[in-house]
Amino acid sequence: MRFREELGRVEEWLSLYGRGGSGADYAYRLAELCALAKELGVSHLCGQARATVEGWIREGKSRGFILNALKKWTALLSERGHLLAAMAPEDRGRVTLADLEKLGAGPGGLLVSFARVVKRGRRGYLYLQLKNESPFRAVVWDVSLSGGRLAVPLGLVEVPPRGYAVVEREVLLTGASGGVSVKFSLAGVDGVVEAPVVVKEAAGVVSYRDLLGRGVEGLRGVKSSEGCERVTVASRFGEWEAYCFLGGGGYGEVYLARRRGELGAVKVARRGSPGSVEAVKREYEILRLARERLPGEVKAHVAELLDFGVGADGLPYVVTRYYPKGNLRRVAGRMPPRDALIVVLQIGGTLLELYKRGVVRKHGDLKPENVLIDDEGRPVITDFGAAVEAGRITDFGRPITPGYGCAVGDSRADVYALGRLLVDMVAGLDADDDAAPYPLSKLVKEARKKRGEKGREECNAVEIPKMEEFVKMAEELLALF
C-alpha cells in the first residue's frame, strides 16, 4: 500500500517536468526507493533522491544514468537496511546518499588526522587522532607501526559517528618508522587506513619562562590597522589630545591621543557610571604594580602604562601605549597550532607571574579584544578593569563576557577564557569549542569544563585546573610540535 501511495506522488511530481507516461520507469524506481526509505526510518533520503533527480532532469542527464543511480541506491538500502534500522533515530537522520555510496564502495570513512611518534632511545610514544567521517560507529582493533610495535596490545577503540578518538600508546622501536596502519570495522565491514607518521626526538619540556619576551611568528606578519573614527569635538586629557575614537566597553571609552608626537590609548571612565570610575582607577593601580614588580621579559606582555590623571570633567583616565597592530581578533582562525599554543603559554605565564607577585588574583575579562599585538609580534594583555586585586576576597558585581567569562574568583576564570582564546586563534571566533585540532583539543577540553543543558551551559569551576597546572599541561603539549 505504501509503495502505491508513493508511486502516485512520484508520478504527479514527474508530470511537472513534462514526463507524463514516459516517466513511468523513473516513477517506479523512485517510488520503490522512497517506500523502502520510509520503512527503514530514513525518509529524508527520499527527499534527497527527488532533489537529485530533479537536478539531473533539468541538466538533461540520460534515462539510463538516472535509472542506474536509483537502482544502486535502492540496492544499497536493501543490503544495509539492517544497519540503518539499528541506529538511534538522531544518527539515522544524518545519513546521506553519499554515505550510502561510500558503504557500497567499502568501509571508507575513517581517517588518521594526526600521527606523531616521540622517540626516547629504543622506546617512543605514539600519538594518533582518528576521525570517523561516516554516520556509523567504527571500532579499531589493531594499530601497527612500520619500524616498531605497541608495547601493550591495543584492545578495542571506538570512534563515534562523525566524531574523533585518540590513541596514545608506548611503542618499542625496531627501525626507522615511516607510517602507521590502522585496522578497523565500520558498518559491519573490515577496513584498513594508512598514514605517514612524523617522528621526532624527545626534547626537554620548554618552560613558559623561555618563551616570554619573544615574538611569535604568526603575529609578526600582522600589519598595522588603518583608520579609526575621527572625533569632531576636541578632547584633552592632561597633556594628551584625543583625535580618534578607538572603541568603548562597559567601563569606559578609548581614544587615540597624542602628546608631543607620542601616541597613546586613553581610556576615560564612562560618565554617570560609578563602577567605571573605580574600574579605571583599579586598572591604573594594577598597571603601576605590574611595571614595578615584573621583570622585563614578563612586562613586555602587559600594556605599558604611560600616564594617569583626572580630566576637567572630574572623570579619571589612564593612558597606555598604542599598539597599531590591533588585537587577536585580527588573527582569528588563521594561527598555526604551534604558534597559538605559544601565545597561550605567554599569556598564561604572564598571568601566573602577576598572581605570584601579588598584582592580581585574576584578570577576569580575557577575550580577543583584550590581547593586543605589539610591533615584535608579542601578545600584550590589556584592560584590567574587571580584574580582582590580590588582596580582595570577593568580586561581586563585575561583569563577565559571555563565552569567555567564568564566575569564579581565582585563576580558573582566566584558564576558562584562555581555552576559548585557543579555539578562536586556530578555528575562528564562531567555532565550537571542539573545533580545535588534536592535540590542542586536549588542552581545550581541560580548560572548558562545563555543566548544564546544551545551549545553557556554564563553566564548571570545580573541575577546571588552576593556571599553574594548565600552564604545565601546555608546556608538555608543546613538545609534540
Secondary structure, DSSP 8 states (H G I E B T S, - for coil): -HHHHHHHHHHHHHHTTT-GGGGHHHHHHHHHHHHHHHHTT-THHHHHHHHHHHHHHHHT--HHHHHHHHHHHHHHHHHHHHHHHHS-HHHHTT--HHHHHHHHH-S--EEEEEEEEEEETTEEEEEEEEEE-SSS-EEEEEEEETTEEESS----EEE-TT-EEEEEEEEEE-S---EEEEEEEETTEEEEEEEE-EEEE------HHHHTT---HHHHT-------EEEEEEEEETTEEEEEEEEE-SSEEEEEEEETTEEEEEEEE-TT-HHHHHHHHHHHHHHHHHHHHS-HHHHTTB--EEEEEE-TTS-EEEEEE--TT-BGGGGTTT--HHHHHHHHHHHHHHHHHHHHTTSEEE----SGGGEEE-TTS-EEE---TT-EETT-S--TT----TTT----SSTHHHHHHHHHHHHHHHH-TT--GGGS-TTHHHHHHHHT-EESSTTS-EE-TTTS--HHHHHHHHHHHHTT-
